[in-house]
Amino acid sequence: MVALALAACETEEGQPTGGGAPAPPAAGERGRVVFLGTSLTAGLGLDPDQAYPALIQRKIDTAGLRFEVVNAGVSGETSAGARRRMDWLLRQPVSVLVIETGANDGLRGLDPDSLRSNIQFIIDEARRLSPPPALVLVGMRAPPNLGLSYARRFQRVYAELAEANDLPLVPFLLEGVAGRAGLNQADMIHPTAEGQRLMAERVWKVLEPVLERAS
């Protein structure tokens, strides 16, 4: 059963290896894969077992890997909110930290430079742990109504952070899902169960090799 750390707050493909290898779990224990994220990760509007982290837990179990998923998605959270949660999230050992943040920054038209700074802080804080967790960065795109210039600046943040920090990158979490009526709920923002399944497949392609290096 996927472990849940959901705080429902409505207000607020070469793969690099530099994300680090997960610390091998102690004998008889499972490593923790923490999904830091927004409502996209939390699975807003769906049963928690339909959110993509829960689907990835099933893939982990099927693959015989000794890791437990923790869904730390918070609805409405910006990258600044994710940054403020780091001390709390890192209180327990973390083998892998999957960083999904920025969707709400884009919806609100927040400065991409602030997004970059907040994600870099998250990366730096995680790497101060001993041993540090492996990191996977999940990319997001800004909505087109904010203009081409903003959208380009926003999208570059993820690729440039992944390159600068030598991190595995999921280029766009909602690739093939965003804007498709059959894969999104009525708000056309939050994916359906089928949309979440496609997101799980996309993330798993990047995450699986990270986990296998620890096996």
N, C-alpha and C positions, 0 to 999 in steps of 0.2 A: 504494500500500500504506500503510495507516495506520501511523504511527509509534507505537511502544509504549514506555511508561515505567512498566511494571508492577512494583511491589515487593510480591510476594504475602506479606503479613504477616497471619497469622490472629489474632494477639493484639490485637494492637491492632485575561385574554388581554388595549382600548388597550395599546399597547406604549410605554413611556417610551423616550426617546432618550438619557437622561442617562448610560447606560452608556458613552457615548463612541463615536466612530467608530474602527474598527480602523485602525492605521497602515498606509497602503498598502504592499504588498510592493515591494521594489526590483525594478527591471527584471530579468526572468528568474528571480526568486525567488518562493517561496510564503510567505505569512504563516503563523504557527503558531497553531492553535486548540487550547488546552490544556484538557483536561477533568480538573479536580481532582475526585476522587470516591472513593467507597467500592467495595465489591464489586459494587454495582449497576452502576457505570460500568465496572469491570474486567471484568465478564461472568463472574463466578465460575461454574464448572461448565460453561462453554461454550467453544467455539473463540473465540479473540480476534476473529476476523472476524465473529462473530455478535453481539458487544457493540454497543450503540447508537452509540458514537463511530465505530466502523468503518462502520456503516451510514450515518452522517451524512457520512463521507468520500466515500462513493459519491454521495450527493446533491450534495455540493459539486462533485465532478468532473462530474457530469451537468449541473449548472447553469453550468459553465464558470468557476467562481470559483477564484482562485489562492490556496488555503489548504490547509495540511497539518494533519491532526488528530493530536494527541498524547494518547494515553490514559494519564492519570496516576492511574488508580484503584487504591486499595489496600484489600484485603479486611480487614475488621475495624476500620478506622480511625475514630476519633471526630473531632469538629471540632477538638479540642486537637491531635491528631496532624496534621491538615491544616494547622493554624496553624504547627506546627513545621517543616513542609516548605517553607514559602514561599520562604525564601532559596534553597533548591536549585532549586525550580521556576522561579524568575524569573532564573536565571543566564543563560539564553538569551532572545533577544527573543520576546515574546508579543504577538500581535495581538489575540486574544480569549481571555479566561479564563472558562470555564464552571465555576461553583462548585456542586458537588453534595456536600454534607456534612451530617451530622446524623442519618442513619438509625441509626447505632450509638449515638448519644447517646440516641435515643428508646428503642431496645431495652434499654438499660441504665438507663433512668429518670434520666438525668443532668439537672442543673438547666438549664432553658431559658435562664436569664440567662447562663449560661456559654456556651451555644450562640450566643447573640446576640453576646456579646463576642468570641468566636473568629471568627465570620464577619465582624464589623466590622473586626477586625484584618486579616483576609485582604483585604478590600476596600481598606483604607487602605494596606496594603503594596503592592498592585498599582498603586494610583494614585500612588505615589511614583516609579514608573518614568517615564523620559522617552524617548519618549512613553509615556503610560500605555496599557495595553490596554483595549479595550472589555470590559465585564463583563456576564455573564448569570447570574442567580441561579436555582437550581433548588430548588423547595420540597419538603418532606417532611412526613409526618405521623407522630405517635406511635401505637403500637399501642393498641387500646382497653382492654386489660387494666390500663393504668396509671391509668385514671379520666378522667372527662370534663374536670375542671378542668385536669389536667396536659396533656391532649390539646389543649385550647383555647389554653393558654399556649404550648405548643410550636408549634402551627400559626401563631399570630400573629407569631412571630419573623420568618418569611420575608416576609410581607406588609409588616410594619412596616419591616424593613430595606430592602426594595425601594423603599418610598415615601420613606424618609428619605434614601436614596442615589440616588434617581432611576434605578433599574435595571430593565431588562426582567426579568420573572419568569415562570418556568414554575411555575404554582401547586402542582402535585403531580406528581412524576415518574411515580408508579405509578398515576395515574388510569386506571381501566378495567382495570388489571392486578392490583393487590393483592387478595388473597383469592380469586382465580379459579383453580381447580385446573388447568384446561387451559392456563393461561398462566404457571404457576409450576412449578419443579422440586419434587421430593418434599418438600423442607423447607418449602415454601409461603412462602419468603422471597425466593428468588432466581428471577427470571423465566426462562422458556424462551426459545428463539430467537424465537418468535412474540411473546412478551411484550416482548422487546428491540426488536422491529420497531415495536411500538406506542409504546414509549418514544421511539424515534428520531423518529417522526412528531410526537410532542408537543413534543419539544425543537426540532425543525427549524422548526416554525411560529414560534417565538420567535427562533431563531438566524438564520434566513435573512435577515430584514430587516437585522440587524446587519451581516452580511457584505456584503450588497448595497450598503450605504452606502459601503463602501470600494472598490467596483468602478467 
